[in-house]
Amino acid sequence: MVWSVVPKSAVPDPLPRALADELVELVGEDGVITDPSRLLVYESDALTAYRYPPRAIVFPRNTEQAAGVLSALSSHSVAFVPRGAGTGLSGGALAVDGSVLVGTTRMNRILELDPVARVARVQAGVVNADLTAVARPHGLHYAPDPSSQSACTLGGNVAENAGGPHCLKYGVTSRWVTGLTLVLPDGRVTELGGWGKETSGLDLVGVVVGSEGCFGLVTEIEVRLLPTPASVRTLLAIFENVERAVAAVTDIIGSGLLPAALEIIDGETIRAVEASVFAAGYPVDAGAALVIEFDGTDAGLDSEAQRAEDCCLAAGAREVRRAGDDAEREALWKGRKKAFGAMGRIAPDLLVQDATVPRSKLPAVLHRIIEIGHQHGLRLANTFHAGDGNLHPKIIFDRRDPDQVARVEQASEEIMRVCVAAGGTITGEHGVGLDKRDYMTLVCSPVELGLMAGVKAVFDPRGLCNPGKVLPPVAEVGR
Amino acid sequence: MSVVSAAGLTSALHEILPRERVLNGEAAQRWGGSKRTPGVVVFPASTDEAARVLTRACEEGWTVEPAGSGTWLWSESAASPPDLVLSTSGMVRVVEYDPADLTVTAEAGITLSALASLITPQHQWLPLDPPGRSHSLGAVATTGVSGPLGASWGGPRDLVLGLRAVTGDGRPFSAGGRVVKNVAGFDLVRLLIGSRGTLAFVTEVTMRLSSLPEVDHTMLVRGDSLDELADAAARVCALSVTPAAVELLVREMPVGGRRMEAVLAVRVLGGRERVEAETAELRVSLADFGGLTRLAPEEADALWREVRHFEDGAELVLRLSINPARIGELIGFAQVLCSVGDGQCDSTRARLAVHAGTGVMRLAAPKLRVDAGWDERMDDLLGSLAERDGTLTVTRAPAPLRARLKGRDISVVNGELMSGLKAVFDPSGILSGGHR
């Protein structure tokens, strides 16, 4: 999607009276918003470049209400878009083409937590961090930890197959989701999967996770929980440049260590963080910082941390700090976790890229990304999940300058092309949504896009569920 | 029954493939079940060749059974033998292996052992131990089956990063990629994992690898009864240490007056210090079960080989699954199912391999000669499983039993979705006997 041609917010047509009444009957007066001024809040997600005010937003409280809502919308042939907390970074939860939003935020109950079986069943609107907070007294936690975990919902995590820093060791959302309740776009309800339920059929849970809300509305999620690691060791290594930090990461992985997280923050980001209220005490003259974390049984952690420290020093780290307690650990992480927020100080707008490359290609690709920034006269900052090869270059700009916006679009596409050419992909964890829809042709052939469209049509034959997302319009596929 | 003659098929295939890649007659017999022979067995050497075969098969309406080395073949599951078996055995090249990335891409016909000999010198391994011998990477991916290591590493669905495949109407496509995180588009990889050849013919697989653990220990717990061993397994699974595998292996069930022969094996791997600490914790926890005996490396190898080959030669293989916290109940069901009716039932010779960490129990019986009470006991078992949200799937069984048990775990709506998905990939329904 090209921003410069994104239409300005247009006020969509109001809902037909009969449908609005039906929705109110299903979820109550306070569960339906149709007032255009109140709907402005829902016109974008965390990628604020796109703005599409919805015709309405409906908040069901449970599967039954959700089924009623989708059935009513379907009978009026009105399209809908599932929406969690709106923290997505790909424009996936936007109500394009006169869609109605179906919000999950009132479906926020943890329905069951079985500490013996280590599974929980939650409604889709439960916030990621809230699940871990409830599981903690049982010595358990939910592993995927996207940076927005204090706000994002598990339903949104399922839609995007969300990752997070600790997914290096534990894997992304799809690894931990065992069952789903899915309301199909025509209002039928179906149960998929279940912990301990092998199926003789196809892995429907597997294909719905990561479907970006295009196959229906997930209302309940069953997830596996993991024992909280007995101990943690966190290190922060400071380097003169990003290349050395990447070399350290390569050595650490190559030596057979499996850290829980390996995160790189570049100098530009460090300076933004240190100048902000989130200042974490990183040296502002550093070229890069590497956060390394090991967790698990206490025995052996110290020697693993020592081996990682040795790798960093061998790669030219000028300093390696170790957290002595939880407060120090939090401080070491702060520079990484608050990187996104701190960028707000530097420029009004930020484009976060999400391409992923094979780890061995990181140095070359990073070098090219920096070059691309220079060529287009743009400021770039890099923070990334180095262990996974998942890059998050951030392009800093001001949308009021149309020339800059055009250069950002150009640079963004070039970065994706470089990553794909290196054997990578255009998105590792943020999803395609509206933002990267037109770049899907970089990674998928017309046959592949056709198969994906076919799969979507099985769940959503009338095209009423999150239209216009993930797949480019048919006419674009052959280009 | 197929209407196309093997001779006609063969000459048609010779038009698109070199002669040596098409087997028929006696040479094709090994690729059939005990009583059925496919018309022709075809060994494409590339994705393009496979696409040519499938395009033609789709046009002509030939039925096709995708296969690897033939060890998990259709085995009398379909009503009639396929017109042709399409095997990946001719596709065994390694496409790309960069140890620094901890990923490998290989053609689907490569065996797990061939792959191991490539990656072991780099101190890497593929933590998968599915049942069976000499199976190909493609078969592991498309059956999606995991073994004891599934408790800690997940199964193929967690380790396969990308695939290349051909649809039932001959369209080559890729899914996923070579990176460990990839959400560009819908997840066709997971759709194909476990699809058992019903959607497409997989020609290339990219796997995520791991570093070889420094230490790999297997310990045995012995018990006087299955209940006791199941309790011990449950206790291990409740600890905060997560062993790589917790396997209850029942070689002889205590039914029909026989003496139970069973062990509980716990495998712990990783760095030396960690393994030693976790082993110590296991010892303390299992003190009242008579403690742990550590196996010598060759004994451990033999044990895990036994688990892998557990299904070899069995006429009946069932996979039962349940919430792992209820694994003891599952063992109870198996005992009832295999209890003696008239004293003549060979199903009592059944053995069990229970992956305690994932709630999966495999039941294998060398011969299935059902006694009068079998049907009733099977119905009871299915009822008890359904009440507990468990499932039963058939790995291998005679056709009538298979037909009776097929798809029972699939709801009407999900069945419709699966049929719809099948039609997207295999519009004329020629793959895998038209199974979902």
Contacts between the chains, C-beta under 8 A, distances in Angstrom:
chain1	res1	chain2	res2	distance
A	114	B	325	7.2
A	116	B	238	6.6
A	116	B	325	4.8
A	117	B	323	5.1
A	117	B	324	6.5
A	117	B	325	4.1
A	119	B	323	7.5
A	139	B	240	6.5
A	160	B	183	6.5
A	161	B	183	5.1
A	161	B	187	7.2
A	163	B	181	5.7
A	167	B	181	7.3
A	171	B	154	7.1
A	171	B	158	6.3
A	172	B	181	6.4
A	174	B	157	7.9
A	174	B	158	7.8
A	174	B	187	7.3
A	174	B	190	7.0
A	175	B	154	6.0
A	175	B	158	5.4
A	184	B	413	7.5
A	188	B	413	5.9
A	190	B	411	6.6
A	190	B	413	4.3
A	190	B	414	5.9
A	190	B	417	7.5
A	191	B	411	7.0
A	192	B	414	6.9
A	194	B	389	5.9
A	195	B	323	5.8
A	195	B	324	7.8
A	195	B	359	7.5
A	196	B	321	5.3
A	196	B	322	4.9
A	196	B	323	4.1
A	196	B	324	5.9
A	196	B	326	7.8
A	196	B	358	7.4
A	196	B	359	3.7
A	196	B	360	8.0
A	196	B	389	7.3
A	196	B	390	6.6
A	197	B	321	6.0
A	197	B	389	6.3
A	197	B	390	6.9
A	197	B	391	4.9
A	197	B	409	7.2
A	198	B	319	6.1
A	198	B	321	4.2
A	198	B	360	6.4
A	198	B	391	5.5
A	198	B	393	5.8
A	199	B	194	7.9
A	199	B	391	6.5
A	199	B	393	7.1
A	199	B	409	5.6
A	199	B	410	6.8
A	200	B	391	7.8
A	200	B	393	4.1
A	200	B	394	7.2
A	200	B	406	7.0
A	200	B	407	6.2
A	200	B	409	6.0
A	200	B	410	7.0
A	201	B	407	7.0
A	201	B	409	7.4
A	201	B	410	4.8
A	201	B	414	6.7
A	201	B	415	7.5
A	201	B	418	5.0
A	201	B	436	5.5
A	202	B	191	6.1
A	202	B	194	7.0
A	202	B	195	5.7
A	202	B	198	7.9
A	202	B	199	7.7
A	202	B	418	4.9
A	202	B	421	6.0
A	202	B	436	6.7
A	203	B	144	7.2
A	203	B	157	6.4
A	203	B	190	5.1
A	203	B	191	6.5
A	203	B	193	6.3
A	203	B	194	5.3
A	203	B	195	7.9
A	204	B	414	6.1
A	204	B	417	6.3
A	204	B	418	7.4
A	206	B	157	6.0
A	206	B	187	6.1
A	206	B	190	2.9
A	206	B	191	6.6
A	206	B	193	7.0
A	207	B	186	6.5
A	207	B	187	5.5
A	207	B	188	7.6
A	207	B	190	5.7
A	207	B	191	4.6
A	207	B	421	7.8
A	209	B	187	6.8
A	209	B	190	7.7
A	210	B	183	5.4
A	210	B	186	6.9
A	210	B	187	4.8
A	211	B	186	5.5
A	211	B	187	7.4
A	214	B	186	7.5
A	226	B	242	7.8
A	227	B	240	4.1
A	227	B	242	6.9
A	228	B	240	7.7
A	230	B	240	6.2
A	250	B	100	6.1
A	253	B	100	7.5
A	253	B	102	6.9
A	253	B	211	7.9
A	254	B	99	7.7
A	254	B	100	6.2
A	256	B	123	6.4
A	256	B	211	3.7
A	256	B	212	7.2
A	256	B	214	7.4
A	257	B	211	7.8
A	258	B	210	7.6
A	258	B	211	6.9
A	296	B	274	6.7
A	297	B	241	6.1
A	297	B	274	5.1
A	297	B	277	5.4
A	297	B	278	5.7
A	297	B	281	8.0
A	298	B	277	7.3
A	299	B	273	4.6
A	299	B	274	5.3
A	299	B	276	6.9
A	299	B	277	3.3
A	299	B	278	7.8
A	300	B	270	7.5
A	300	B	271	4.5
A	300	B	272	7.4
A	300	B	273	3.6
A	300	B	274	3.8
A	300	B	277	7.1
A	301	B	274	8.0
A	303	B	271	7.4
A	303	B	273	6.3
A	304	B	271	6.7
A	356	B	179	4.4
A	356	B	180	7.6
A	356	B	181	5.1
A	356	B	182	6.3
A	357	B	179	6.5
A	358	B	98	6.8
A	358	B	101	4.4
A	358	B	103	6.9
A	358	B	178	5.8
A	358	B	179	6.0
A	359	B	100	6.5
A	359	B	101	5.4
A	359	B	102	7.6
A	360	B	98	5.4
A	360	B	100	4.2
A	360	B	101	5.1
A	385	B	181	7.6
A	388	B	179	7.7
A	388	B	180	5.2
A	388	B	181	5.1
A	389	B	101	7.9
A	389	B	179	5.8
A	389	B	180	7.0
A	389	B	181	7.6
A	390	B	179	7.9
A	390	B	181	5.1
A	423	B	177	7.5
A	423	B	178	5.2
A	423	B	179	7.4
A	424	B	177	7.3
A	424	B	178	7.9
A	424	B	179	5.3
A	425	B	177	5.1
A	425	B	179	5.7
A	425	B	182	4.7
A	425	B	184	4.8
A	426	B	184	5.1
A	427	B	182	7.7
A	427	B	183	5.3
A	427	B	184	5.1
A	428	B	179	6.9
A	428	B	181	3.7
A	428	B	182	6.3
A	428	B	183	6.6
A	429	B	181	5.7
A	429	B	183	6.0
A	430	B	183	7.4
A	431	B	183	5.4
A	432	B	183	7.3
A	432	B	184	6.1
A	432	B	185	6.5
A	436	B	184	7.5
A	440	B	184	6.6
A	440	B	185	6.1
A	443	B	177	7.4
A	443	B	184	5.0
A	443	B	185	7.4
A	444	B	184	7.3
A	444	B	185	5.9
A	445	B	173	6.7
A	445	B	174	7.5
A	447	B	167	7.9
A	447	B	171	4.8
A	447	B	172	7.2
A	447	B	173	4.8
A	448	B	173	4.9
A	448	B	174	6.5
A	448	B	175	7.2
A	448	B	185	7.4
A	448	B	188	7.5
A	449	B	185	7.7
A	451	B	167	7.4
A	451	B	173	6.1
A	451	B	188	6.4
A	451	B	424	6.3
A	451	B	425	6.9
A	452	B	185	5.3
A	452	B	186	4.8
A	452	B	188	6.9
A	454	B	424	3.6
A	454	B	425	7.9
A	455	B	186	5.6
A	455	B	188	7.2
A	455	B	191	7.1
A	455	B	421	6.3
A	455	B	424	5.9
A	456	B	186	6.9
A	457	B	424	7.8
A	458	B	417	5.9
A	458	B	420	3.6
A	458	B	421	5.4
A	458	B	424	6.4
A	459	B	417	6.8
A	470	B	185	6.3
A	470	B	186	7.0
A	471	B	185	7.5
